[in-house]
Amino acid sequence: MKKRNLYLNNTPVDEARERYLRAMEPYLRVEYETVPVTESLHRVTKQAVYAKYCSPMFNAAAMDGIAVVAAHTLGAGEQTPVDLRPGEDFIVVDTGDPVRAPYDAVIMAEDILEREDGTVRIVAPAAPWQHVRPIGEDIVAGEMLLPGRHKIRPIDIGVLLSGGILELEVVKRPRVAIFPTGTEIIEPTEDPKPGDIIESNSRMFQGMVTESGGVPTRFPVIPDDYELLKEKVAKAAGEFDMVIVNAGSSAGTEDYTVHVLRELGEVFIHGVAVKPGKPVILARIGRVPVIGLPGYPVSAYIGFENFVAPLLHTLAGEVSQTGLRADAVVTRRMVSSLKHREYVRVKVGQVDGKLVASPLARGAGAAMSLVRADGFCVIEQNSEGVEAGETVPVELYRTMEEIQNTVVVIGSHDLILDVLADLMPSRYPGVYLSSTHVGSMGGLMALGRGEAHVAPTHLLDEETGEYNVSTIRRLFREPVALVKGVDRIQGILVKKGNPLGIRGIEDLKRCRYVNRQRGAGTRVLLDYKLKQAGISPEEIDGYDREAATHMAVAALVGSDGADAGMGIESAARAMDLDFLPVGPEEYDFAIPARFLDLPHVQKFLGSLRSEQFQTRVEALGGYRCRNTGKIVMVE
């Protein structure tokens, strides 16, 4: 039996980072190189840079017109015009031309009258040095243009060149070797087979290294081969300024990284109290920092931000940048372990003047949660979690302006939300849609708590057969606008060809089912249909197995995860599944009446009512846009 790794510790994040930086401090050398100014964007200066020339280098005309001797213009007025002679009293100049003695002022072209004999007439005197840029007005030779450890911006390049600087010394970008590992890992260009995992983390690291001021070199995937990994890492440690080994840092029988690093150098930390991302390795080979990061994408990202980025900023001569922080109200309870600091991805929006944060998927492999997230809520170690409605600090990825111009949508999932999210910033630049999928009832409850602008809903009243209105009337005391969305078909999603011969609700008793979450309109419809058919939920294998979106249901049915699930026709089409219609329903949007006049909500409505939206939605299949955008007031 192969031996599993054991963590050396469960070190708190801040302590692990400080210990590692302190251990590496004697070995971290900032190096320098000379580069052309024209290629220096975003580079960090080694030391202060001083101007070689003045700018302008001579007294220069600031306007098109004539350069004059100011004393020759004295007494000019409307009643006493003065005529000036060319070559004696004035010369013609354009903006930027030298103004040399005896001339000491410029009169703008529009303030002179040209006469047929070549003279010009003026009706106002010129003050000495008017419209003249004196030598050194912008830059004086010998003055400091940029300080040391300054990150060069586009405007800085212009100033450097104006001051006569063609080359300068900058911090050399640290070179970082990136090794993806694992026998099951394949390149994105290969066709995946069962058990294969497409390698993507290293490409993410490349971008993160570049953003942190480094130069990444990504190597081909190394299979689970101890000697080969040892050979590659040892060679890289002799050629690069930092080495990242991705995957193989956990406790698996083929996770060799920590053993290789112990043999080649010194391991300071193995195991950090962070979730996700515990199996981090912080080590050194010679003078070179070597960091082992977990294979799950979210864990890898968090490990990079916490441990790789600070080292890279040091080597690149940059100051570590912390993101914009703000306090936000959490929309759902988040339970956490006392053992770890947990990083929870959140969607953030501003509703009723307060920031609200809606938690996203928390799994270490949920890479899309990083893409969808507007920031992180950090639950500190030794905390059991955060209660719904509690105010917590959030580190934001987006600017406050973007957040303030975002329509916050919480409720039932549908593919048309993706269409709206794509359409809105195209029609209205700078306006966005953020959606979190918690089911119809969850969305209406969030709306009632003031945590959303819009709640998509499709809740059926079993007694009346009416959608949405009676539920909204029961839940809200304030006026709510029910904005009509789309008519759509709900049905049973089954594998292509329907191999189990499923024909309707009754057949769900003989297959593996995947359900939607509690409070979802789709689940309410299923319960209604089961009740009509006299079927108990306990008779359905998988009734308690929940998926958060129609596409998640379709993905499980399309794979070997389930045989059937309730969903919409567009999801079935997207995953090439068969679709057995169960019945039509109304998918609408609940919006408190007081939000209707908000500019970004108006743009949401404009997008919903647009011809572009209706064309794209009907192309998905399974939708009708009969009354889309019509408002029904519920009071």
Secondary structure, DSSP 8 states (H G I E B T S, - for coil): -------S--B-HHHHHHHHHHHHGGG----EEEEEGGG-TT-BBSS-EE-SS-BSSS-EESSSEEEE-GGGGTT--SSS-EEE-BTTTEEEE-TT-B--TT--EEEEGGG-EE-TTS-EEESS---TTTTEE-TTSSB-TTSEEE-TT-B--HHHHHHHHHTT--EEEEE---EEEEEEB-TTEE-TTS---TT-EE--HHHHHHHHHHHTT-EEEE---B-S-HHHHHHHHHHHHTT-SEEEEES--SSSTT--HHHHHHHHSEEEEE-BSEES----EEEEETTEEEEEE-SSHHHHHHHIIIIIHHHHHHHTT------EEEEEEESS-EE--TTSEEEEEEEEEEETTEEEEEE----TT-HHHHHH-SEEEEE-TT--EE-TT-EEEEEESS-HHHHHTEEEEEE---HHHHHHHHHHHHHSTT-EEEEEE--HHHHHHHHHTT--SBEEE--B-TTT--BSHHHHHHH-SS-EEEEEEEEEEEEEEE-TT-TT---SGGGGGGSBEEEE-TT-HHHHHHHHHHHHHT--GGGSBTTT-EESSHHHHHHHHHTTS-SEEEEEHHHHHHTT-EEEEEEEEEEEEEEEGGGTTSHHHHHHHHHHTSHHHHHHHHHHSSEE-SSTT-EEEE-
